[in-house]
Amino acid sequence: MNLNMKKYIRTLMLGTFLGTGLMSTSSCSDILDVTPEDWFSAYSFWQTQSEFEGFVSAVSNQFRANYPANILFYAGELRAGGFELTTIDGSGILNSSVIQNIYDETTNYQFSNFGGYYGFIANLNELIYRCDNTTVLSNDVKNGLLGIAYGWRAYAYFQMYRMYGGVVLRLTPDVVLGEYDPTQLYKGRATAEETLTQIKSDIQQSLDYFNSSTYVYNSGAADYYWSKAATEMLAGEVYLWSGKVSTGDHVAAAEDVATAATYFDNVINDYGYELQSDYFSVWTTPHNSESIYSICYSDENDGAYYTYPPYYLLWARTTGTAYNNYWSTQDQEGWGHVKGIANRFGKWYDPETGTSEDIEIWSSCSFGPMRYTYKNALYYQFDEDDSRINMFYPQWYVNEGEEDMQYIPDFDPTKYRLAGTFVCKFRPKMVSSSTYYTFANDMPIYRLALAYLYAAECANYAGDNAAVEYYINAIRQRAYGDKWDESRYGYVAGSFVENENAIMREKDKEFIMEGQRWWDLRRLTTVKGGTQKDHFVFQPQGCVGYGLNTTENPWMVDINGELVETNTPVLDGTTQDEHLLLWPIDATVMGSDPEIEQNPGYEIDAEE
């Protein structure tokens, strides 16, 4: 995906002008160079099919440069109750207010400008306009490009809808059409129902255009771009959310869940996708059989890698300008000369071969201070035979009076206190001409395993326990591999809420760091067709440690040595926390556009 931005800079400059409004999380190497070298007017551009296609490449680069970390971590993960307010090594935590769900419009709003999607939408609006007003494209190509544009736009608006409810609907390229007066560009928010209706309309438009076209953009790397399968996946998400979650003036419509099920069924059965046989190969194999829509970070020629936030979950001790990683030294002084700490593994275990190798990565890295730590309860939820447990590198305090250890053979968890876990889900590698490891992994926005667990959720709503078992166990079987024993590890369906809980637990294990947990909390519920307060975000089932038996297992402790929480909801449903389901609109937007109204619960007191 070594794409030429040169010719298409005019449009991306428009997107930059409109603002990204995202959290400042990317390193310099993640941001594409958008310095203009050539200037093209609207009259000299859009004259060939290759220019239209180049524009799609540029928009794809814009998406990659600005949104994946926010989608995969900062919006869908960070506020979802999975993180500690301290780190293993004492490094300063980032975004503590977000972790605690402390929000207001002046300081703690997390994202500015509605999450920053309007620059991206502006470019899609122009693509739609140019396709509608061109004679240089065949109908087949034009319809394929319009399928991409409407699908991408629906995706952007759906992210904003889940975050803010009703948003400003901008559906034409006003500036491109000559409207520069800011006062004429002011526009109030649509209602939640109007916004959702527009999203569904865009989805249908996308599918209609895809169904009228055989054109596939960049077929050799089709999963790096929007596609019909991606639109169907989005359609399933939208209708499932619409069917289970009320927002503003939108009342959850149960019939939409059945509609969602048809889209997930299409994704699972109509496109030839298959689950990867090995869980970790999802990230080490570009264009793998599970990838529906992924962001390219694996092209060494491209040089853009998904470094943050994964680096923030690991740690390298800093002495001046030198790095001495926590695991890099193994001698009689213990791990990295940190007394009283033992690593459970000590080596990088490969479940496929049953062998272990020295963890060479830790001696060749450029990781900075650790900034986030997942709660110990998440680690305790895993079975020993579940290969996904190997994303964790748990650090255990040695019992007083014992020798420091390099690692713990024949591990007995009842003898040690878990100090915390480092998470390395996305397997890093050393790229060519480099002396350090980096996360050169394609990052999936949509992959087949997600469709399976969404399908399980739809089946649960329909009362189809056989399908619930099938989809959950398909994910588990891949995770356990050769150790799979259905009689021991297979899920046996139960009541509605028991099935919802099983889906929550499976999503926690399968999709750590993939931006799903907050949305699962908002959507999964203890009561079919219940109230907002019945959703897991307000219920004990939303607690990371839910279901753990700390009475029989008193060694299940948090970083502070106290028993892990097993029943504490992410939001307190007995207080006035319901407004926190939506993000506040930042004060800058509120002060610059008189047509914008704040979300309820965040209004600044007039006396202030």
ROGUDO-35888 format. One line per field, with one value per residue (C-alpha): residue number from 1; residue in one letter; z, x, y. Coordinates in steps of 0.1 Angstrom, whole numbers, padded with zeros to 4 digits, always signed. Each point is the difference from the previous one (the first is absolute). Example, Ala and Ser with C-alpha at 12.3 -4.5 7.8 and 13.67 -1.06 7.14 Angstrom:
BEGIN
num	c(1  2)
residuo	c(A  S)
zz	c(+0078  -0007)
xx	c(+0123  +0014)
yy	c(-0045  +0034)
***
This chain:
BEGIN
num	c(1  2  3  4  5  6  7  8  9  10  11  12  13  14  15  16  17  18  19  20  21  22  23  24  25  26  27  28  29  30  31  32  33  34  35  36  37  38  39  40  41  42  43  44  45  46  47  48  49  50  51  52  53  54  55  56  57  58  59  60  61  62  63  64  65  66  67  68  69  70  71  72  73  74  75  76  77  78  79  80  81  82  83  84  85  86  87  88  89  90  91  92  93  94  95  96  97  98  99  100  101  102  103  104  105  106  107  108  109  110  111  112  113  114  115  116  117  118  119  120  121  122  123  124  125  126  127  128  129  130  131  132  133  134  135  136  137  138  139  140  141  142  143  144  145  146  147  148  149  150  151  152  153  154  155  156  157  158  159  160  161  162  163  164  165  166  167  168  169  170  171  172  173  174  175  176  177  178  179  180  181  182  183  184  185  186  187  188  189  190  191  192  193  194  195  196  197  198  199  200  201  202  203  204  205  206  207  208  209  210  211  212  213  214  215  216  217  218  219  220  221  222  223  224  225  226  227  228  229  230  231  232  233  234  235  236  237  238  239  240  241  242  243  244  245  246  247  248  249  250  251  252  253  254  255  256  257  258  259  260  261  262  263  264  265  266  267  268  269  270  271  272  273  274  275  276  277  278  279  280  281  282  283  284  285  286  287  288  289  290  291  292  293  294  295  296  297  298  299  300  301  302  303  304  305  306  307  308  309  310  311  312  313  314  315  316  317  318  319  320  321  322  323  324  325  326  327  328  329  330  331  332  333  334  335  336  337  338  339  340  341  342  343  344  345  346  347  348  349  350  351  352  353  354  355  356  357  358  359  360  361  362  363  364  365  366  367  368  369  370  371  372  373  374  375  376  377  378  379  380  381  382  383  384  385  386  387  388  389  390  391  392  393  394  395  396  397  398  399  400  401  402  403  404  405  406  407  408  409  410  411  412  413  414  415  416  417  418  419  420  421  422  423  424  425  426  427  428  429  430  431  432  433  434  435  436  437  438  439  440  441  442  443  444  445  446  447  448  449  450  451  452  453  454  455  456  457  458  459  460  461  462  463  464  465  466  467  468  469  470  471  472  473  474  475  476  477  478  479  480  481  482  483  484  485  486  487  488  489  490  491  492  493  494  495  496  497  498  499  500  501  502  503  504  505  506  507  508  509  510  511  512  513  514  515  516  517  518  519  520  521  522  523  524  525  526  527  528  529  530  531  532  533  534  535  536  537  538  539  540  541  542  543  544  545  546  547  548  549  550  551  552  553  554  555  556  557  558  559  560  561  562  563  564  565  566  567  568  569  570  571  572  573  574  575  576  577  578  579  580  581  582  583  584  585  586  587  588  589  590  591  592  593  594  595  596  597  598  599  600  601  602  603  604  605  606  607  608)
residuo	c(M  N  L  N  M  K  K  Y  I  R  T  L  M  L  G  T  F  L  G  T  G  L  M  S  T  S  S  C  S  D  I  L  D  V  T  P  E  D  W  F  S  A  Y  S  F  W  Q  T  Q  S  E  F  E  G  F  V  S  A  V  S  N  Q  F  R  A  N  Y  P  A  N  I  L  F  Y  A  G  E  L  R  A  G  G  F  E  L  T  T  I  D  G  S  G  I  L  N  S  S  V  I  Q  N  I  Y  D  E  T  T  N  Y  Q  F  S  N  F  G  G  Y  Y  G  F  I  A  N  L  N  E  L  I  Y  R  C  D  N  T  T  V  L  S  N  D  V  K  N  G  L  L  G  I  A  Y  G  W  R  A  Y  A  Y  F  Q  M  Y  R  M  Y  G  G  V  V  L  R  L  T  P  D  V  V  L  G  E  Y  D  P  T  Q  L  Y  K  G  R  A  T  A  E  E  T  L  T  Q  I  K  S  D  I  Q  Q  S  L  D  Y  F  N  S  S  T  Y  V  Y  N  S  G  A  A  D  Y  Y  W  S  K  A  A  T  E  M  L  A  G  E  V  Y  L  W  S  G  K  V  S  T  G  D  H  V  A  A  A  E  D  V  A  T  A  A  T  Y  F  D  N  V  I  N  D  Y  G  Y  E  L  Q  S  D  Y  F  S  V  W  T  T  P  H  N  S  E  S  I  Y  S  I  C  Y  S  D  E  N  D  G  A  Y  Y  T  Y  P  P  Y  Y  L  L  W  A  R  T  T  G  T  A  Y  N  N  Y  W  S  T  Q  D  Q  E  G  W  G  H  V  K  G  I  A  N  R  F  G  K  W  Y  D  P  E  T  G  T  S  E  D  I  E  I  W  S  S  C  S  F  G  P  M  R  Y  T  Y  K  N  A  L  Y  Y  Q  F  D  E  D  D  S  R  I  N  M  F  Y  P  Q  W  Y  V  N  E  G  E  E  D  M  Q  Y  I  P  D  F  D  P  T  K  Y  R  L  A  G  T  F  V  C  K  F  R  P  K  M  V  S  S  S  T  Y  Y  T  F  A  N  D  M  P  I  Y  R  L  A  L  A  Y  L  Y  A  A  E  C  A  N  Y  A  G  D  N  A  A  V  E  Y  Y  I  N  A  I  R  Q  R  A  Y  G  D  K  W  D  E  S  R  Y  G  Y  V  A  G  S  F  V  E  N  E  N  A  I  M  R  E  K  D  K  E  F  I  M  E  G  Q  R  W  W  D  L  R  R  L  T  T  V  K  G  G  T  Q  K  D  H  F  V  F  Q  P  Q  G  C  V  G  Y  G  L  N  T  T  E  N  P  W  M  V  D  I  N  G  E  L  V  E  T  N  T  P  V  L  D  G  T  T  Q  D  E  H  L  L  L  W  P  I  D  A  T  V  M  G  S  D  P  E  I  E  Q  N  P  G  Y  E  I  D  A  E  E)
zz	c(+0000  -0010  -0013  -0019  +0018  -0024  -0024  +0025  +0026  -0008  +0014  +0030  +0008  +0001  +0025  +0021  -0001  +0014  +0028  +0013  +0037  +0013  +0031  -0005  +0000  -0032  -0003  -0027  -0021  -0001  -0016  -0038  -0016  -0015  -0012  -0034  -0029  -0028  -0001  -0021  -0005  -0002  -0038  -0006  +0025  -0003  -0037  +0001  +0017  +0016  +0016  +0016  +0012  +0013  +0020  +0016  +0009  +0015  +0021  +0012  +0011  +0018  +0019  +0009  +0012  +0023  +0012  +0007  +0035  +0011  -0014  +0013  +0034  +0011  -0007  +0003  +0027  +0023  +0019  +0002  +0035  -0010  +0012  +0033  +0012  +0005  -0019  +0010  -0002  +0015  -0033  -0002  -0013  -0030  -0004  +0036  -0003  -0030  +0019  +0028  -0023  +0011  -0028  -0005  -0029  +0010  +0011  +0000  -0034  -0014  -0037  -0016  -0030  +0002  -0001  -0030  -0027  -0021  -0019  -0011  -0008  -0020  -0023  -0004  -0008  -0028  -0013  -0002  -0017  -0026  -0008  -0005  -0023  -0022  -0035  +0002  +0020  -0012  +0019  +0014  +0015  +0011  +0019  +0017  +0012  +0012  +0019  +0018  +0006  +0015  +0021  +0014  +0008  +0018  +0020  +0011  +0009  +0020  +0021  +0008  +0006  +0026  +0017  -0002  -0011  -0025  -0020  -0027  -0033  -0028  -0032  -0027  -0006  +0008  -0002  -0033  -0013  +0009  +0034  +0022  +0024  +0034  +0010  -0029  +0011  +0035  +0003  +0030  +0011  -0015  +0025  +0009  -0021  -0030  +0003  +0002  -0029  -0021  +0010  -0011  -0033  -0007  +0007  -0025  -0026  +0005  -0005  -0030  -0017  +0008  -0013  -0033  -0005  -0005  +0007  +0029  +0010  +0003  +0000  +0011  +0033  +0001  +0038  +0004  -0016  +0006  -0017  -0003  +0028  +0022  -0007  +0010  +0031  +0009  -0009  +0026  +0026  -0007  +0001  +0031  +0018  -0013  +0013  +0035  +0009  +0004  -0006  +0002  -0019  -0014  +0018  -0004  -0026  +0006  -0036  -0010  +0018  -0025  -0029  +0015  +0001  -0038  -0006  +0023  -0016  -0034  +0012  +0014  -0029  -0032  -0003  +0007  +0032  +0025  +0035  +0002  +0015  +0024  +0020  -0002  -0038  -0004  +0005  -0015  -0033  -0023  -0020  +0020  -0004  +0029  -0011  -0011  +0004  +0013  +0003  -0016  +0024  -0014  -0031  +0008  -0030  +0013  +0034  +0020  +0030  +0028  +0027  +0024  +0021  +0000  +0013  +0029  +0013  +0002  +0017  -0002  +0030  -0010  +0015  -0016  -0037  +0002  +0001  +0023  -0004  +0029  -0015  -0017  +0028  +0015  +0027  +0038  +0005  -0016  -0029  -0011  +0035  +0015  +0033  +0011  -0034  -0019  -0035  -0005  -0034  -0004  -0037  -0029  -0002  -0034  +0005  -0036  +0005  +0037  +0003  +0016  -0012  +0018  +0000  -0023  -0006  +0034  -0006  -0033  +0005  +0000  +0024  +0023  +0034  +0006  +0001  +0003  +0020  -0005  +0032  +0013  -0001  -0038  +0002  +0026  -0024  -0024  +0001  -0001  -0033  -0017  -0024  +0004  +0035  -0017  -0007  +0037  +0017  +0037  +0027  +0034  +0033  +0016  +0035  +0027  +0008  -0034  -0025  -0030  -0031  -0037  -0006  +0018  -0011  +0010  +0008  +0029  +0001  +0036  +0011  -0016  -0002  -0035  -0003  -0033  -0037  -0030  -0032  -0033  -0022  -0033  -0007  -0008  -0024  -0010  -0034  -0026  +0007  +0036  +0033  +0021  +0000  -0011  -0005  -0038  +0002  -0021  +0024  -0007  +0003  -0010  +0001  -0003  +0037  +0007  -0023  +0018  +0034  -0014  -0015  +0034  +0015  -0027  +0005  +0038  -0007  -0022  +0026  -0022  +0026  -0025  -0021  +0031  +0009  -0036  -0004  +0035  -0002  -0035  +0016  +0030  -0021  -0020  +0033  +0016  -0032  +0006  +0037  -0009  +0019  -0005  +0030  +0021  -0017  -0022  +0009  +0008  -0006  +0029  +0007  -0020  +0025  +0004  -0037  -0001  +0028  -0019  -0031  +0022  +0015  -0034  -0015  +0029  -0008  -0038  -0006  +0026  -0015  -0030  +0012  +0008  +0038  +0005  -0028  +0014  +0034  -0017  -0020  +0020  +0025  +0029  -0012  -0036  -0009  +0033  +0010  -0005  +0036  -0008  -0023  +0012  +0004  +0031  +0011  +0018  -0032  -0014  +0026  -0014  +0029  -0001  +0007  +0017  +0033  +0024  +0030  -0011  -0017  +0023  -0021  -0026  +0010  -0017  -0003  +0034  +0016  +0006  -0014  -0036  -0005  -0013  +0001  -0004  -0030  -0023  +0006  +0031  -0010  +0033  -0006  -0028  -0022  -0030  -0018  -0001  -0026  -0026  -0002  +0006  -0029  +0007  +0010  -0031  -0023  +0023  -0001  -0038  -0014  +0016  -0016  +0020  +0032  +0027  +0011  +0030  +0033  -0011  -0002  +0019  +0027  -0010  +0033  -0009)
xx	c(+0000  +0028  -0023  +0007  -0016  +0014  -0029  -0027  +0011  -0025  -0028  +0019  +0009  -0037  -0004  +0029  -0016  -0032  +0019  +0006  -0008  +0015  +0020  +0036  +0013  +0021  +0037  +0016  +0006  -0037  -0011  +0003  +0017  -0026  +0022  -0013  +0024  -0024  -0033  -0029  -0032  -0033  +0001  +0032  -0007  -0027  +0008  +0010  -0010  +0035  -0006  -0032  +0018  +0029  -0025  -0013  +0036  +0005  -0032  +0011  +0033  -0019  -0020  +0031  +0019  -0028  -0024  +0011  +0014  -0031  -0023  +0020  +0010  -0009  -0037  -0009  +0023  +0014  -0031  -0014  +0011  +0030  +0029  +0017  +0007  +0037  +0027  +0022  +0032  -0012  -0001  -0026  -0034  -0015  -0036  -0010  -0032  -0011  +0007  -0022  -0027  +0005  -0013  -0009  +0000  +0028  +0029  -0009  -0018  +0025  -0008  -0005  -0021  -0023  +0030  +0015  -0019  -0012  +0032  -0003  -0037  +0008  +0022  -0026  -0026  +0022  +0006  -0037  -0006  +0028  -0013  -0035  +0013  +0025  +0001  +0035  -0010  -0019  -0032  +0017  +0029  -0021  -0024  +0028  +0016  -0034  -0004  +0033  -0009  -0034  +0012  +0029  -0022  -0025  +0028  +0012  -0035  -0006  +0031  -0012  -0036  +0011  +0022  -0022  -0035  -0014  +0027  +0003  -0008  +0022  -0008  +0013  +0034  -0010  +0035  +0008  -0033  +0011  -0015  +0028  -0021  +0002  -0033  -0016  +0017  -0015  -0024  -0017  +0001  -0025  -0019  +0013  -0028  +0008  +0037  -0007  -0024  +0027  +0025  -0024  -0007  +0037  +0004  -0028  +0015  +0034  -0015  -0021  +0031  +0021  -0028  +0001  +0037  +0027  +0028  +0024  +0024  +0036  -0011  +0035  -0005  -0038  -0002  +0019  -0029  -0037  -0020  -0034  +0009  +0010  -0034  -0018  +0020  -0008  -0036  -0001  +0016  -0024  -0032  +0012  +0007  -0033  -0019  +0015  +0011  -0023  +0017  -0017  -0033  +0009  -0018  +0017  -0020  +0003  -0008  +0033  +0019  -0015  +0011  +0035  +0002  -0006  +0030  +0023  -0011  +0009  +0035  +0006  -0013  +0003  +0036  +0022  +0014  +0014  +0013  +0038  +0011  +0024  -0013  +0033  +0003  -0029  +0026  +0031  -0016  -0011  -0031  -0008  -0032  -0017  +0006  -0031  +0013  +0035  +0024  +0034  +0029  +0021  +0015  +0037  +0002  -0029  +0016  -0032  -0004  -0026  +0024  -0023  -0018  +0016  +0033  -0018  -0009  +0036  +0029  +0037  +0019  +0016  +0033  +0009  -0003  +0007  -0026  +0003  -0031  -0018  +0008  +0033  +0023  -0003  +0025  +0003  -0014  -0033  -0019  +0014  +0015  -0034  +0000  -0030  -0016  -0002  -0012  -0022  +0012  +0035  -0001  -0022  -0022  -0012  -0032  +0002  +0033  -0001  +0035  +0014  +0026  +0018  -0020  +0025  -0024  +0006  +0037  -0007  -0028  -0008  -0029  -0006  -0016  -0030  -0032  -0028  -0005  -0029  -0017  +0012  -0035  +0002  +0029  -0017  -0030  +0022  +0004  +0035  -0007  -0014  +0028  -0012  +0015  +0034  -0006  +0007  +0034  -0010  +0023  -0003  +0013  +0022  -0011  +0021  +0031  +0003  +0028  -0006  -0008  +0006  -0034  -0023  -0001  -0030  -0019  -0024  -0020  -0009  +0036  +0005  -0017  -0005  +0017  -0015  +0002  +0017  -0021  +0016  -0030  +0013  +0032  +0028  +0029  +0032  -0004  +0028  +0028  -0011  +0015  -0032  -0034  -0032  -0036  -0001  -0034  -0031  -0027  -0035  -0030  -0022  +0009  -0020  +0002  -0019  -0028  -0002  -0005  -0025  -0019  +0000  -0015  -0027  -0008  -0003  -0026  -0019  +0001  +0022  +0022  +0015  +0013  +0013  +0021  +0012  +0014  +0016  +0015  +0014  +0020  +0011  +0010  +0024  +0014  +0006  +0014  +0012  -0010  -0037  -0023  -0036  -0012  +0023  +0003  -0032  -0027  -0034  -0026  -0023  -0024  +0001  +0021  +0024  +0006  +0005  +0026  +0017  +0003  +0014  +0027  +0009  +0002  +0023  +0024  -0001  -0001  +0023  +0015  -0024  -0024  -0031  -0005  -0017  -0025  -0006  -0008  -0024  -0018  -0001  -0027  -0014  -0036  -0012  -0018  +0008  +0010  +0032  +0010  -0002  +0030  +0033  +0016  -0022  -0001  +0025  +0004  +0020  +0027  +0032  +0001  -0036  -0004  +0034  -0003  +0023  -0013  +0014  +0030  +0012  +0032  -0020  +0011  +0005  +0032  -0006  -0003  -0037  -0024  -0010  -0034  -0026  -0033  +0008  -0017  +0019  -0026  -0020  -0036  -0013  +0014  -0004  +0025  -0023  +0012  +0035  -0012  +0006  +0031  -0002  +0005  +0031  -0003  +0019  -0027  -0027  +0015  +0007  -0033  -0032  -0021  +0015  -0017  +0018  -0009  -0023  +0019  +0030  -0014  +0021  -0019  -0008  +0013  +0034)
yy	c(+0000  +0023  +0027  +0031  +0030  +0026  +0004  -0002  +0025  +0027  -0022  -0011  +0036  +0006  -0029  +0015  +0034  -0015  -0016  -0034  +0007  -0032  -0009  +0007  -0035  -0006  +0001  +0021  -0031  -0008  +0032  +0001  +0030  +0022  +0028  +0012  -0003  +0006  +0020  -0012  +0019  -0018  +0007  -0019  -0028  -0028  -0005  -0037  -0032  -0001  +0034  -0012  -0032  +0020  +0021  -0032  -0009  +0034  -0002  -0035  +0015  +0028  -0026  -0020  +0031  +0013  -0025  -0036  +0005  +0019  -0027  -0029  +0013  +0035  +0001  -0037  -0012  +0026  +0009  -0035  -0010  -0022  +0022  +0007  +0035  -0009  -0019  -0029  +0020  +0033  +0019  +0028  -0011  +0017  +0011  -0008  +0021  -0021  -0033  +0013  +0014  +0035  +0023  +0036  +0024  +0022  -0023  -0036  -0005  -0025  +0008  +0033  +0009  -0030  -0024  +0017  -0018  +0030  +0004  -0037  +0005  +0032  -0020  -0028  +0026  +0013  -0035  -0005  +0033  -0006  -0035  +0014  +0027  -0017  -0015  -0015  -0031  -0031  -0007  -0031  +0019  +0029  -0022  -0019  +0033  +0013  -0033  +0007  +0037  -0006  -0029  +0020  +0030  -0022  -0015  +0035  +0012  -0032  +0005  +0035  -0012  -0025  +0027  +0030  -0010  +0025  +0019  +0025  -0016  +0014  -0018  +0024  +0014  +0036  +0015  -0017  +0014  +0036  +0006  +0015  +0022  -0016  +0014  -0018  -0032  +0000  -0029  -0015  -0036  -0025  -0020  -0035  -0016  +0023  -0009  -0037  +0002  +0017  -0027  -0028  +0019  +0003  -0038  -0008  +0023  -0017  -0034  +0010  +0014  -0030  -0023  +0020  -0004  -0026  +0025  -0008  +0027  -0012  -0037  -0011  +0018  +0003  -0004  +0033  +0019  +0001  -0028  -0015  -0025  +0030  +0017  -0032  -0002  +0036  -0006  -0028  +0022  +0029  -0021  -0019  +0033  +0015  -0031  +0000  +0035  +0030  +0034  +0034  -0002  -0034  -0029  -0034  -0020  -0037  -0009  +0016  -0028  -0026  +0023  +0001  -0038  -0002  +0023  -0019  -0033  +0015  +0010  -0035  -0020  +0021  +0012  -0030  +0012  -0025  +0002  -0001  -0033  +0018  +0030  +0021  -0006  +0025  +0028  -0017  -0009  +0029  -0006  -0031  -0020  +0018  +0036  +0019  +0035  +0007  +0029  -0006  +0003  -0029  +0016  +0007  +0023  +0020  +0004  +0006  -0023  -0004  +0009  +0019  -0010  -0035  +0015  +0016  -0034  -0012  +0016  +0008  +0014  +0033  +0011  +0033  -0008  -0037  -0028  -0029  -0021  -0017  -0034  +0006  -0012  -0035  -0007  -0006  +0035  -0010  +0014  +0033  +0004  +0005  -0019  -0019  -0004  -0033  -0006  -0029  -0010  +0014  -0011  +0007  -0031  -0012  -0021  -0013  -0018  -0004  +0016  +0031  +0024  +0028  +0033  +0018  +0028  +0015  +0005  +0019  +0024  +0037  -0001  +0029  +0002  -0022  +0021  -0025  -0032  -0024  -0013  -0033  -0013  -0001  -0024  -0022  -0005  -0021  -0038  -0014  -0018  +0031  +0012  +0036  +0000  +0003  +0037  +0006  +0001  -0002  +0013  -0017  +0011  -0026  -0011  +0016  -0019  -0018  +0004  +0023  -0021  +0003  -0017  -0023  -0036  -0022  +0031  +0000  +0032  -0004  +0005  +0034  +0034  +0014  +0033  +0008  -0010  +0014  -0005  -0008  -0011  +0012  -0019  +0025  -0006  +0016  +0016  +0002  +0024  +0005  -0010  +0001  -0017  +0017  -0009  -0004  -0017  +0005  +0011  -0014  +0023  -0029  -0037  -0032  -0008  +0032  -0011  -0033  +0016  +0025  -0028  -0018  +0032  +0001  -0037  +0006  +0027  -0024  -0027  -0024  -0016  -0025  +0029  +0018  -0031  -0005  +0035  +0003  -0035  +0007  +0029  -0021  -0030  +0022  +0015  -0034  -0017  -0035  +0002  +0005  -0022  +0009  -0020  +0021  +0034  +0001  +0025  -0014  +0027  +0011  +0029  +0032  +0018  -0030  +0000  +0038  -0005  -0028  +0023  +0028  -0023  -0014  +0035  +0010  -0028  +0002  +0038  +0015  +0033  -0002  +0026  -0021  +0000  +0034  -0007  -0035  +0015  +0024  -0026  -0033  -0001  -0019  +0003  -0005  +0032  +0016  +0035  +0019  -0009  -0037  +0001  -0015  +0035  +0004  -0036  -0023  -0021  +0029  -0004  -0016  -0024  -0011  -0037  -0004  -0019  +0020  -0018  -0033  +0017  +0027  +0003  +0018  +0035  +0033  +0020  +0015  -0035  +0003  -0026  +0008  +0016  -0024  +0020  +0037  +0015  +0023  +0028  +0003  -0004  +0013  +0035  +0025  -0017  -0007  +0031  -0015  -0025  +0027  +0023  +0037  +0024  +0021  +0036  +0012  -0014  +0013  +0035  +0001  -0012  +0015  -0027  -0028  -0012  -0019  -0035  -0002  -0001  +0020  +0035  +0026  +0017  +0035  +0013  -0014)
***
